[in-house]
Amino acid sequence: MSISPDHFAQSTPLANPITAPARKLCTDCGLSRTDDPKRCGQACQFIQPDYPGLEQRVHGRVRQQGNAANKAQPDELFFGPYQQILSARLDPPTHGAQWTGITTRLAEVLLEKGLVDAVIAMAADPHDRWRPRPVLVTRAEDMAQCRGMRMGYAPLLSLVEPALAQGHKRLAVIGIPCQIYALRAIQPQLEREQGLEQLYVIGTPCSDNTTTENFHQFLGLISDRPQDISYVEFRADYKVEVRTDQGDKRLIPFLNLPLSTLPPDFFPLTCRTCVDYTNVLADITVGYMGGHGQQWLLVRNARGQAVLDGIQAQLVTSAPISKGKRDGPVRGFMTNTERAAGGLPLRRMPAWIKPLVNWLMPRVGPRGLEFARARVEMKAIESILHLRREAPARIKNMLPQHVWDLAARYGLKPESQPVDTSTPKI
């Protein structure tokens, strides 16, 4: 059985289940659509996040600080607490999956083994394959509808309390960082007041999300028939893979993407100031950045390892690679971001040199874990520069210490900033 938000809206009243909140820094994670929307003031990643506190509660320690049970790992400043990092693929791959189907299969096995009563995840809107729609899945075979990538905002957390009210006390949630931060923030309340007994969190990395409408605009820039595009993936080899309903496949180098023609607000301020690319509060993170052709797994705690153990027979794993140097690309990114944050046009690379750079980057640029480190540093830099221009009063509360630690390598340090003393409007 698979249940959509519309089903819950009919059977269990929700607070404002249709209209999205009108706030500048909001990705509509769904918390504001619950019966207690004021919790956003304490649970939102974009108000006053407490990553050390939640890392301690979720993983038993904060990044870079080991304990008797688990030692600190070398890349935790970049990726958050973890026990191991793997490159992995399912064998055989799952038909219709974005990569090989690891994320979906993890959830399927939790349902098959009876470890959870339901999974809350994203499926495609029936009228738009790219628009995400939260669903509650109670049968393993129904997880197939959740395969693939969506682009846009969807109130995932609006289904958590209705699910608990219907007796699903053991849940798995698949979500992006801003959704998972809010979920972890309210988890003790859900356990204390609504009977949540077990929670498995499968996280996917995220940055640079945008509205579904904006994404359609992007598709129109890379294809004469955007309606035929069925698959888009930003890969770690500096290419975007595009597939169509007709079976065509095309690889577009990053430098050939028409990003400079997009409007300045194509990526909203929330996504330009995200401080959690790698979904550090998940039990296991499944993504692509450090995988170099395969998926990239960060097992963060014992629950994450238990989830992964369920698919070991189908999983082919290897140690991730780390090649190239990130310093040059990250500094170039910082220069362009400084211009963009200052309202100046981006410097476009001359057309004649693009083929050479497109050939060089997959061979000498940062790859594997070094590529992932570069992206995390870029996000830290981007967050600082855009907040300094557009919302300087929020810097003190919005940027955790690990962001400054990442940016220090590139000369960015905290400045004396005005303090935002206003009460968040919920």
C-alpha positions as CSV (number, residue, x, y, z in Angstrom):
1,M,0.0,0.0,0.0
2,S,1.3,3.4,-0.9
3,I,-0.3,6.6,0.5
4,S,0.2,10.1,-0.8
5,P,-0.3,13.4,1.0
6,D,-3.7,13.7,-0.7
7,H,-4.8,10.5,1.1
8,F,-3.8,11.9,4.4
9,A,-5.4,15.2,3.7
10,Q,-8.7,13.4,3.4
11,S,-8.3,11.0,6.3
12,T,-6.2,12.9,8.8
13,P,-6.4,16.7,8.9
14,L,-3.1,18.5,8.3
15,A,-2.1,22.0,9.0
16,N,-2.3,23.8,5.7
17,P,-1.5,20.8,3.5
18,I,-1.5,22.6,0.2
19,T,-0.2,26.1,0.4
20,A,3.5,26.5,0.9
21,P,4.8,28.9,3.5
22,A,5.8,32.3,2.3
23,R,9.3,32.7,3.8
24,K,12.5,33.7,2.2
25,L,14.7,31.0,3.8
26,C,12.5,27.9,3.5
27,T,12.7,24.7,1.4
28,D,9.2,23.5,2.5
29,C,10.5,20.4,4.3
30,G,6.9,19.9,5.6
31,L,7.3,20.8,9.2
32,S,5.4,24.1,8.8
33,R,2.5,22.0,7.4
34,T,2.1,20.1,10.6
35,D,-0.2,20.8,13.6
36,D,2.7,22.6,15.3
37,P,4.4,24.8,12.7
38,K,6.0,27.0,15.4
39,R,8.6,24.2,15.8
40,C,10.3,25.6,12.7
41,G,11.9,28.2,15.0
42,Q,13.9,25.4,16.8
43,A,14.1,22.8,14.1
44,C,15.0,24.6,10.9
45,Q,18.4,24.3,9.4
46,F,18.2,27.9,8.2
47,I,17.5,29.6,11.5
48,Q,19.9,28.4,14.2
49,P,21.3,25.0,13.5
50,D,23.1,23.0,16.2
51,Y,25.1,20.4,14.3
52,P,27.4,19.4,17.1
53,G,24.4,18.8,19.4
54,L,22.5,16.7,16.9
55,E,25.6,14.8,15.7
56,Q,26.2,13.9,19.4
57,R,22.7,12.7,19.9
58,V,22.4,10.8,16.5
59,H,25.9,9.3,16.2
60,G,27.1,9.3,19.8
61,R,29.9,11.8,19.0
62,V,30.6,14.9,16.9
63,R,32.7,15.1,13.8
64,Q,36.5,14.7,14.4
65,Q,36.0,13.5,18.0
66,G,36.1,9.8,18.4
67,N,35.1,7.7,21.5
68,A,35.5,4.2,22.8
69,A,33.0,2.8,20.4
70,N,34.1,4.6,17.2
71,K,37.3,6.4,16.3
72,A,37.2,9.7,14.4
73,Q,37.8,9.3,10.6
74,P,40.2,11.4,8.6
75,D,37.7,13.3,6.4
76,E,35.0,14.1,9.0
77,L,35.5,17.8,8.8
78,F,34.3,17.5,5.2
79,F,31.7,14.7,5.5
80,G,30.6,14.6,9.1
81,P,30.8,11.6,11.4
82,Y,31.2,8.3,9.7
83,Q,32.5,4.7,10.3
84,Q,33.4,3.8,6.8
85,I,33.3,5.2,3.2
86,L,32.7,2.9,0.2
87,S,32.3,3.0,-3.5
88,A,29.5,0.6,-4.4
89,R,27.0,-0.7,-6.9
90,L,24.2,-3.2,-7.0
91,D,24.7,-6.3,-9.1
92,P,22.5,-6.6,-11.0
93,P,21.5,-3.0,-11.1
94,T,17.8,-2.1,-10.6
95,H,15.9,-1.2,-13.7
96,G,14.8,2.4,-13.7
97,A,17.1,3.5,-10.9
98,Q,19.1,6.7,-11.0
99,W,22.4,4.9,-10.5
100,T,22.1,1.2,-9.6
101,G,19.3,1.4,-7.1
102,I,21.0,1.2,-3.7
103,T,18.8,3.8,-2.0
104,T,15.6,2.1,-3.0
105,R,16.9,-1.3,-2.3
106,L,17.9,-0.4,1.3
107,A,14.3,0.7,2.0
108,E,12.8,-2.4,0.3
109,V,14.8,-4.7,2.5
110,L,13.8,-2.8,5.6
111,L,10.2,-3.5,4.6
112,E,10.8,-7.1,3.5
113,K,12.4,-8.0,6.8
114,G,9.7,-6.3,8.9
115,L,12.2,-3.9,10.5
116,V,9.9,-0.9,9.7
117,D,6.2,-0.5,9.2
118,A,6.5,2.1,6.5
119,V,9.0,4.2,4.5
120,I,8.5,7.9,3.8
121,A,10.1,8.9,0.5
122,M,9.6,10.8,-2.7
123,A,7.8,9.7,-5.8
124,A,6.9,11.5,-9.0
125,D,3.9,13.7,-9.3
126,P,1.4,11.9,-11.6
127,H,1.2,15.0,-13.8
128,D,5.0,15.9,-13.8
129,R,7.7,13.3,-13.7
130,W,10.2,15.8,-12.3
131,R,8.0,17.2,-9.5
132,P,8.6,15.3,-6.1
133,R,5.6,14.1,-4.2
134,P,5.9,12.7,-0.7
135,V,4.5,9.2,-0.3
136,L,4.2,6.7,2.6
137,V,5.1,3.2,1.4
138,T,4.1,0.1,3.4
139,R,4.9,-2.6,0.8
140,A,8.4,-3.3,-0.6
141,E,7.2,-3.7,-4.1
142,D,5.7,-0.2,-4.0
143,M,9.2,1.3,-3.5
144,A,9.7,1.1,-7.3
145,Q,7.7,4.3,-7.7
146,C,10.5,6.1,-5.7
147,R,13.3,5.3,-8.1
148,G,15.0,8.1,-9.9
149,M,15.8,11.8,-9.3
150,R,13.2,14.6,-8.8
151,M,13.9,18.3,-8.7
152,G,12.0,20.7,-6.5
153,Y,10.6,21.1,-3.0
154,A,8.1,18.8,-1.4
155,P,6.8,18.6,2.2
156,L,8.2,15.2,3.2
157,L,7.8,15.7,6.9
158,S,4.1,16.4,6.6
159,L,3.6,12.7,6.5
160,V,5.5,11.7,9.6
161,E,2.9,12.5,12.3
162,P,-0.1,11.1,10.2
163,A,1.9,7.9,9.7
164,L,2.5,7.6,13.5
165,A,-1.2,8.3,14.1
166,Q,-2.1,5.4,11.8
167,G,0.0,3.1,13.9
168,H,3.2,3.0,11.9
169,K,5.6,3.4,14.9
170,R,8.7,2.1,13.1
171,L,9.7,4.3,10.2
172,A,12.3,4.7,7.6
173,V,12.7,8.1,6.0
174,I,14.6,8.9,2.8
175,G,15.4,12.6,2.5
176,I,17.7,15.5,1.7
177,P,19.7,17.4,4.4
178,C,17.2,20.2,5.2
179,Q,14.4,17.6,5.7
180,I,16.6,15.3,7.8
181,Y,17.9,18.1,10.0
182,A,14.3,19.1,10.9
183,L,13.3,15.4,11.4
184,R,16.2,14.8,13.8
185,A,15.4,18.0,15.7
186,I,11.9,16.8,16.4
187,Q,12.7,13.1,16.9
188,P,12.7,13.2,20.7
189,Q,9.3,14.8,20.7
190,L,8.0,12.2,18.3
191,E,9.3,9.5,20.5
192,R,8.1,11.1,23.7
193,E,4.6,12.2,22.6
194,Q,3.6,10.2,19.5
195,G,5.1,6.8,20.1
196,L,7.9,6.7,17.5
197,E,9.7,3.4,18.4
198,Q,12.3,3.1,15.6
199,L,13.7,5.5,13.0
200,Y,16.1,4.6,10.1
201,V,17.3,7.5,8.1
202,I,18.7,7.1,4.6
203,G,20.1,10.4,3.4
204,T,21.0,11.6,0.0
205,P,23.5,14.5,-0.6
206,C,22.0,17.7,-1.8
207,S,22.8,21.2,-2.9
208,D,21.6,23.5,-5.6
209,N,18.0,22.4,-5.5
210,T,15.5,24.7,-7.3
211,T,11.9,24.8,-8.1
212,T,10.4,22.2,-10.5
213,E,9.4,25.1,-12.8
214,N,13.0,26.4,-12.8
215,F,14.3,22.9,-13.6
216,H,11.9,22.7,-16.6
217,Q,13.5,26.0,-17.8
218,F,17.0,24.4,-17.5
219,L,15.9,21.3,-19.5
220,G,14.6,23.7,-22.2
221,L,18.1,25.1,-22.5
222,I,19.9,21.8,-23.0
223,S,17.4,20.2,-25.3
224,D,15.1,21.1,-28.2
225,R,12.7,18.5,-26.8
226,P,12.8,18.8,-23.0
227,Q,9.5,16.9,-22.7
228,D,11.4,13.8,-23.9
229,I,14.1,13.9,-21.2
230,S,13.6,11.0,-18.8
231,Y,16.9,11.1,-16.9
232,V,19.4,13.7,-15.8
233,E,22.5,13.0,-13.6
234,F,25.3,15.3,-12.6
235,R,28.3,12.9,-12.5
236,A,31.6,13.0,-10.8
237,D,33.5,12.9,-14.1
238,Y,32.5,16.6,-14.9
239,K,29.7,15.6,-17.2
240,V,25.9,15.6,-17.1
241,E,24.2,12.5,-18.4
242,V,20.9,13.0,-20.2
243,R,18.6,10.2,-21.5
244,T,15.4,10.4,-23.4
245,D,12.2,8.4,-23.7
246,Q,13.5,7.3,-27.2
247,G,16.6,5.6,-25.6
248,D,19.1,8.3,-26.7
249,K,21.9,9.1,-24.3
250,R,24.1,12.3,-24.3
251,L,27.0,13.4,-22.1
252,I,27.3,17.2,-21.6
253,P,30.5,18.5,-20.1
254,F,29.9,20.8,-17.1
255,L,31.6,23.7,-18.9
256,N,29.1,23.4,-21.8
257,L,26.0,23.8,-19.5
258,P,24.2,27.2,-20.0
259,L,24.5,28.1,-16.3
260,S,25.5,31.7,-17.0
261,T,22.3,32.3,-18.8
262,L,20.1,31.3,-15.9
263,P,18.5,34.1,-13.8
264,P,20.3,35.1,-10.6
265,D,17.6,33.6,-8.4
266,F,17.5,30.3,-10.3
267,F,19.0,28.7,-7.2
268,P,17.3,30.2,-4.1
269,L,19.2,31.6,-1.2
270,T,18.5,28.5,0.9
271,C,20.4,26.3,-1.5
272,R,23.2,28.8,-2.0
273,T,23.7,28.8,1.8
274,C,23.3,25.1,2.6
275,V,25.8,24.0,5.3
276,D,25.1,20.3,5.0
277,Y,25.9,18.9,1.6
278,T,26.5,15.4,2.7
279,N,23.5,14.8,5.0
280,V,25.5,14.3,8.1
281,L,22.5,13.4,10.3
282,A,21.5,10.4,8.3
283,D,22.4,6.9,9.4
284,I,23.7,6.2,6.0
285,T,24.3,8.6,3.1
286,V,24.0,7.4,-0.4
287,G,25.3,9.7,-3.2
288,Y,27.6,10.1,-6.1
289,M,30.3,12.7,-5.3
290,G,33.1,10.5,-4.0
291,G,32.1,7.4,-6.1
292,H,34.0,8.0,-9.4
293,G,31.6,6.1,-11.6
294,Q,29.9,4.3,-8.8
295,Q,27.7,5.3,-5.8
296,W,29.3,6.7,-2.7
297,L,28.3,5.3,0.7
298,L,29.0,6.9,4.1
299,V,28.0,4.5,6.9
300,R,27.7,6.8,9.9
301,N,26.6,4.7,12.8
302,A,25.5,1.2,13.8
303,R,22.0,1.7,12.4
304,G,23.5,2.6,9.0
305,Q,25.7,-0.5,9.1
306,A,22.6,-2.6,9.9
307,V,20.8,-1.2,7.0
308,L,23.7,-1.8,4.6
309,D,24.1,-5.4,5.9
310,G,20.7,-6.2,4.6
311,I,21.9,-5.8,0.9
312,Q,25.5,-7.2,1.2
313,A,24.7,-10.2,-1.0
314,Q,23.8,-7.8,-3.9
315,L,26.5,-5.2,-3.3
316,V,29.9,-4.9,-5.0
317,T,32.1,-2.5,-3.0
318,S,35.6,-1.1,-3.3
319,A,37.7,1.6,-1.6
320,P,37.1,5.0,-3.0
321,I,39.8,6.7,-5.0
322,S,41.3,10.2,-4.3
323,K,43.2,11.8,-7.1
324,G,44.1,15.3,-8.3
325,K,44.2,18.6,-6.4
326,R,41.2,20.7,-5.5
327,D,42.9,23.9,-4.6
328,G,42.8,25.5,-8.1
329,P,39.2,24.7,-8.9
330,V,38.0,25.8,-5.5
331,R,39.8,29.1,-5.7
332,G,38.4,29.6,-9.2
333,F,34.9,28.9,-7.9
334,M,35.4,31.4,-5.1
335,T,36.4,34.1,-7.5
336,N,33.3,33.5,-9.6
337,T,31.1,33.4,-6.6
338,E,32.5,36.6,-5.3
339,R,31.6,38.2,-8.6
340,A,28.1,36.7,-8.5
341,A,27.5,37.7,-4.9
342,G,28.6,41.2,-5.8
343,G,26.1,41.4,-8.6
344,L,28.8,41.1,-11.3
345,P,28.5,38.9,-14.4
346,L,30.4,35.6,-14.3
347,R,33.6,35.4,-16.3
348,R,32.9,33.1,-19.2
349,M,35.6,30.8,-20.5
350,P,36.5,31.5,-24.1
351,A,34.8,28.9,-26.4
352,W,38.1,27.8,-28.0
353,I,39.6,26.6,-24.7
354,K,36.6,24.7,-23.4
355,P,37.3,21.4,-25.3
356,L,40.8,21.4,-23.8
357,V,39.6,22.0,-20.3
358,N,36.8,19.4,-20.8
359,W,39.4,16.9,-21.7
360,L,41.8,17.8,-18.9
361,M,39.4,18.0,-15.9
362,P,38.4,14.3,-15.7
363,R,42.1,13.4,-16.0
364,V,43.9,15.9,-13.8
365,G,41.1,17.6,-11.8
366,P,40.0,16.4,-8.4
367,R,38.4,13.0,-8.6
368,G,36.8,10.6,-6.1
369,L,37.1,11.8,-2.5
370,E,39.1,14.9,-3.6
371,F,36.2,15.8,-5.9
372,A,33.8,15.4,-2.9
373,R,36.1,17.6,-0.7
374,A,36.2,20.2,-3.3
375,R,32.4,20.4,-3.6
376,V,32.0,20.6,0.2
377,E,34.5,23.5,0.4
378,M,32.7,25.2,-2.5
379,K,29.5,25.0,-0.6
380,A,31.1,26.5,2.5
381,I,32.5,29.4,0.5
382,E,29.3,29.9,-1.3
383,S,27.3,30.0,1.9
384,I,29.6,32.7,3.5
385,L,29.7,34.9,0.4
386,H,26.0,34.9,-0.4
387,L,25.0,35.4,3.2
388,R,27.4,38.3,3.6
389,R,25.7,40.0,0.7
390,E,22.0,39.1,1.1
391,A,21.5,38.4,4.8
392,P,24.5,39.4,6.9
393,A,22.5,39.5,10.1
394,R,21.9,35.8,9.9
395,I,25.6,34.7,9.6
396,K,26.2,34.4,13.3
397,N,23.3,32.0,13.8
398,M,23.2,30.2,10.5
399,L,26.8,29.2,9.9
400,P,28.2,26.5,12.2
401,Q,31.9,26.3,13.0
402,H,32.7,23.6,10.5
403,V,31.8,25.9,7.7
404,W,34.4,28.4,8.9
405,D,36.9,25.6,9.4
406,L,36.5,24.6,5.8
407,A,36.7,28.1,4.4
408,A,39.7,29.1,6.4
409,R,42.0,27.4,3.9
410,Y,40.9,30.0,1.4
411,G,41.3,33.0,3.6
412,L,37.6,33.4,4.6
413,K,37.2,34.2,8.3
414,P,34.3,35.5,10.5
415,E,33.9,39.2,10.5
416,S,32.0,41.4,12.9
417,Q,28.5,41.0,11.8
418,P,25.2,42.5,12.9
419,V,23.2,40.1,15.0
420,D,19.7,39.2,13.9
421,T,17.6,39.7,17.0
422,S,14.2,39.6,15.3
423,T,11.8,36.8,16.2
424,P,11.5,34.3,13.3
425,K,8.2,34.6,11.6
426,I,6.5,31.2,11.7
